[in-house]
Amino acid sequence: MADTTPNSVYYELWENRSGNLLAEFDTEDEALRFVRDRLKGGDFAAVLSWSLHRSNQAVPIAYGKALYALVDKHMPV
């Protein structure tokens, strides 16, 4: 569970079709590791509908294919 106290920065993984929050992480690496593990499990189609957000920014860090590319760049599948 991410530290969501005021002024803390954490990372959120959202499922865009439903608008549901999937998980919160203390670091971007933890979030990318979670996505990588799902990709390793063959869940590519699900990941395409996800977006990664930093708690203090309105615009996502990456979503869909860009999220896959970010994971592949930092933590190859």
WODAGI-V568270 format. One record per residue. N is the residue number from 1. PSI is psi as a letter, one per 20 degrees, with the letter a starting at -180 (none if undefined). OMEGA is omega as a letter, one per 30 degrees, with the letter a starting at -180 (* if undefined). Layout:
n psi omega
N PSI OMEGA
N PSI OMEGA
This chain:
n psi omega
1 p a
2 q l
3 o a
4 k l
5 q a
6 q l
7 j l
8 q l
9 p l
10 r a
11 p a
12 p l
13 p a
14 q l
15 o a
16 h a
17 g a
18 h a
19 j a
20 q l
21 p a
22 g a
23 q l
24 q a
25 q l
26 h a
27 q l
28 h l
29 g l
30 g l
31 g a
32 h l
33 g l
34 g l
35 g l
36 g a
37 h l
38 h l
39 g l
40 h l
41 j l
42 j a
43 l a
44 g a
45 g l
46 g a
47 h l
48 i l
49 j a
50 q l
51 q l
52 p a
53 q l
54 p a
55 h a
56 j l
57 q a
58 h a
59 p a
60 q l
61 g l
62 q l
63 q l
64 c a
65 h l
66 h l
67 g l
68 g a
69 h l
70 g l
71 g a
72 h l
73 g a
74 h a
75 m a
76 p a
77 none *
